[in-house]
Amino acid sequence: MNKRFILSFVAPFMILISGIGLIFRDNARKIFYLPIGLMGVVIILERGASRHLDRKKVLKKIKSYQKVK
């Protein structure tokens, strides 16, 4: 199985674990689940931002080649 395919489920799984921990744990231990949930959210947002920037770079290169002709 493709390694990237498996790793694409890590961030949502982190958020899921955090949500389950926040719902079902007692109040004293809920704080331990916040960092894993926040890291999952940051990973997803970072992927989206980097993908957006990569697309901009590719579009800029395509436009620069069109101007040369």
N, C-alpha and C positions, 0 to 999 in steps of 0.2 A: 504494500500500500504506500502511496506517496506521502512523504514526510510532511510536506507543506499542507496537505489535506488534513492531516491529523492536527497539526499545530494551529490550523485556522479555528479549531474548536476550543482552544485553551482559554482565550479571553472570555467568551460567553460562559464557559464552564466556571471560571473564576467568579463571575458576577452571580451565577446561579448558586454556587456554594456560599457566597457572602449573603445572599438573600435568605437562603434557608437557615443559615446560622443566626441571622438577625431576627428571624421570626421564631425559631424554636428554642433558642438558648435563653438562659436566665439573664437578668439585667447585668449582672457583674461581668459576664464574659462576652457580651455583645460587641464590645469595643474591639475585640481581636479579629472580628470579621470585616471591619471597615477597610483596612488596608488592602486586602485581597480584592474586594469589590472595586475600590478606587483604581487599583492597578489594571484590572480588567477594562474599566472604562477608558483609562489613559491609553492602553494598547490599541483599543478600537479607534479612538479619536486620532491617534498618531498615524495609524495605517491610512485612514481617510485623508488626512492632511498630506502625507507624503505621496499618496497616489495622485492627489490633486496637483501638487507641485510638479510631479513627474510628467503629467499630461500637459501642463503649461510649457515645460521645457521642450517636449516633443513638438508641440504646435509651433513654438517659436522657431525651432530648427526647420520645420517644414516651410514656414513662411519665409525664412531667410533664403532657402534654396529656390523658392519661386521668384524672388526678386532678382536673383542672379541671371536667370534666363531672359 
